[in-house]
Amino acid sequence: MEFKESTLQMVLNDTEFGELINSIGLVASHYEDIQGVLITGSLVQKIQLPNPPTNPNLSRLARAYAEIVGRTRRKLFPHIDSDFDFWILTKDQPGNDSYPEYLDNKALELISWYASQNKVDLAEWIYKKGNAFRDIYKNPVLYSSKWKEYNYPIPCNAEGFKLELKNEIIAKLPSLAAKVSYYFRKSTINEFIEARAYPSSVFNLRPERILVGDADDRTPFPFFIKDWVDRDRNCLLLYTRSDATNLIYPFILDGMIPGERIAEAIGWTPRHIDHVLYRRGDEGLQHAVTNI
């Protein structure tokens, strides 16, 4: 997907988009840990919707996975609560190379358990996910000491990066700041910028939102990456480090695709996800789920 094909044109013209890319590149170059930066979210959707799948015949495991990722529903087009959703790929640290295989194996184990239940006890599901992934998700050990120093106190929130980018946008894109202030609920650039940073080894470990009373539980689960960000549909690559090695998809088209082994094992394709992420996650599915 190119900028001219995306809904991002609602808030940026060609010149402003070029300035945003320049600002991202400048700020990212200050951090040797940053390997790439992309933008996604409701403001970064392909204007023309693809043709829907024709009655996809999902396997038992695929139906279970559809319910899991379908609870993390996204908004299809820009709206008053839209924002800039930046995702940063950071350099992996020594000792993290075992995580991708661990995430795949645990995900398949949990999907199999989920699919075996007549009615899923979501409290037990949350507990099982927590046991599997709690010690990995957002763990500061995933980041270098320098990254943690400049992005204190929570390294995955990239606060140092966000502060620099906010200042760049205010200084060089006052027209964007004015549009944000006028049209969106998050009316300041500081509120409007969301930034998250993860290394490639855990980049697809994402929160699964489950309503628990009046709150959302966000215990994570490893997604097939194209169910979240797809270069053809809902993300734009803004920066890659010139000497970056071992880039993953979507930062490089022919790189390793996080969660691909999960998708292959359950017979899943990227097109399957459209009919669950943009509607109710349990619509059209036959697997019963209980509420808690």
Buried (B, 14 or more C-beta within 10 A) or exposed (E): BEBEBBBBBEBBEEEBBEBBBBBBBBBBEEBBBBBBBBBBBBBBBBEEEEEEEEEBEBEBBBBBBBBBBBBBBEEBEBEEEBBBBBBBBBBBBEEBEEBBEBBBBBBBEBBBBBBEBEEBEBEEBBEBBBEBBEEBBBEEEBBBEEBBEBBEEEBBBBBBBBBBBBBBBBEBBEBBBEBBEEEBEBEEBBEBBBBBBBBBBBBBBBBBBBEEEEEEBEBBBBBBBBBBBBBEBBBBBBBBBEEBEEBBBBBBEEEBBBBBBBBEBBBBBBBBBBBBBBEEBBEBBEBEBEEB
